[in-house]
Amino acid sequence: MPLYEHVYLARQDVTAQQVDELTAQYKGIIEQMGGKVAKAEYWGVKSLSYRIRKNRKAHLTLLNVDAPPAALAEVERQMRLNEDILRYLTVRVETLEEGPSAMMRKTDRDRDRDERRGERRRDRGPRDDGDDAGTAE
């Protein structure tokens, strides 16, 4: 069976739990039609480059799918009918990526960088800008 990477954007005002339910619904459709979802990653709420149907942010989810083309066609049809889905993109790939996706690695890298910055700021202690105006001698 062909391999696909499928990403969809859900409206910003739905909850993360509702996005998980949508993902479970689409997984069920794929599995009913003889395919399987190798990995499902929720990327969180991200800012969009431009407004889509009056939304500036969206929930992003990635599905790595091993399924017949008819299964993906049905999932895309269901997404077109659902008002909570803003956009979707399905790309056929040669192999599915093992481990976390590039977006998840970026999130981890950013989190590590922020933690390191916080430690450096704490190590410096209070900032001394050389202004002695507030001291009494």
C-alpha positions in Angstrom: 0.0 0.0 0.0 1.2 3.6 -0.6 2.5 5.7 2.2 1.2 9.2 3.0 1.8 12.1 5.3 -1.4 13.9 6.0 -1.6 17.2 7.9 -4.8 19.1 8.8 -5.5 22.4 10.4 -8.5 22.7 12.8 -10.1 26.0 13.9 -8.5 27.7 16.9 -11.7 27.8 19.0 -12.1 24.0 19.2 -10.4 22.3 22.2 -7.4 20.0 22.0 -9.8 17.2 23.1 -12.0 17.8 20.2 -9.0 17.7 17.8 -8.1 14.3 19.4 -11.6 13.1 18.7 -11.3 14.2 15.1 -8.0 12.4 14.8 -9.6 9.2 16.3 -12.5 9.6 13.8 -10.2 9.8 10.8 -8.1 6.9 12.1 -11.2 4.8 12.3 -12.1 5.6 8.7 -8.6 4.6 7.5 -8.6 1.4 9.5 -12.1 0.4 8.3 -10.9 0.7 4.7 -7.9 -1.6 5.3 -5.2 0.9 6.2 -3.3 1.9 9.3 -2.1 5.0 10.9 1.6 4.6 11.8 1.9 7.8 13.8 -0.4 10.7 14.9 1.3 13.8 16.2 -0.6 16.8 17.6 1.6 19.9 17.0 -0.4 22.3 19.0 -1.9 25.7 18.3 0.3 27.7 15.8 -0.1 31.1 14.3 -0.9 31.1 10.6 0.9 33.3 8.1 -2.4 34.7 6.9 -6.1 34.4 7.9 -8.0 31.4 6.8 -11.8 31.8 7.2 -11.2 34.6 9.8 -8.8 32.4 11.9 -5.4 33.6 12.8 -4.4 30.4 14.6 -5.1 26.7 14.1 -4.5 23.3 15.7 -2.1 21.3 13.6 -2.0 17.5 13.4 0.1 15.1 11.4 -0.9 11.6 10.4 1.6 9.1 8.9 -0.7 6.7 7.0 -0.2 3.4 5.2 -3.5 3.0 3.3 -5.1 2.5 -0.1 -5.9 5.7 -2.0 -9.6 5.2 -1.5 -9.2 5.5 2.3 -7.4 8.8 2.0 -10.0 10.0 -0.5 -12.8 9.3 2.0 -10.9 11.0 4.8 -10.4 14.1 2.6 -14.1 14.0 1.7 -15.1 13.9 5.4 -12.7 16.8 6.1 -14.3 18.9 3.3 -17.7 18.4 5.0 -16.4 19.3 8.5 -16.6 23.0 9.4 -13.9 22.7 12.0 -11.3 21.7 9.5 -9.7 24.8 7.8 -7.2 23.1 5.5 -5.6 19.7 4.9 -2.7 18.4 2.8 -1.9 14.8 1.8 1.5 14.0 0.3 2.6 10.6 -0.9 6.0 9.6 0.4 8.5 6.8 -0.3 9.1 6.0 3.4 7.5 7.1 6.6 9.7 9.1 9.0 10.7 7.2 12.1 10.7 9.0 15.4 9.4 12.6 16.0 8.7 14.8 13.0 10.7 17.9 12.2 8.0 20.1 13.9 8.3 18.1 17.1 12.1 18.2 17.0 11.9 22.0 16.6 9.6 22.3 19.6 12.0 20.3 21.7 15.0 22.3 20.5 13.2 25.6 21.3 12.2 24.3 24.7 15.9 23.3 25.5 17.1 26.7 24.3 14.7 28.6 26.5 15.7 26.5 29.5 19.4 27.2 28.9 18.7 30.9 28.5 16.8 30.9 31.8 19.8 29.2 33.6 22.2 31.8 32.2 20.0 34.7 33.4 19.8 33.2 36.9 23.6 32.6 37.0 24.3 36.3 36.3 22.4 37.5 39.4 20.9 41.0 39.6 21.8 43.3 36.8 24.2 46.1 37.6 24.0 48.9 35.2 26.4 51.2 37.1 23.7 53.7 38.2 24.2 54.6 41.8 21.4 57.2 41.9 19.3 55.2 44.3 22.0 54.5 47.0 22.5 56.6 50.1 26.0 57.1 51.3 
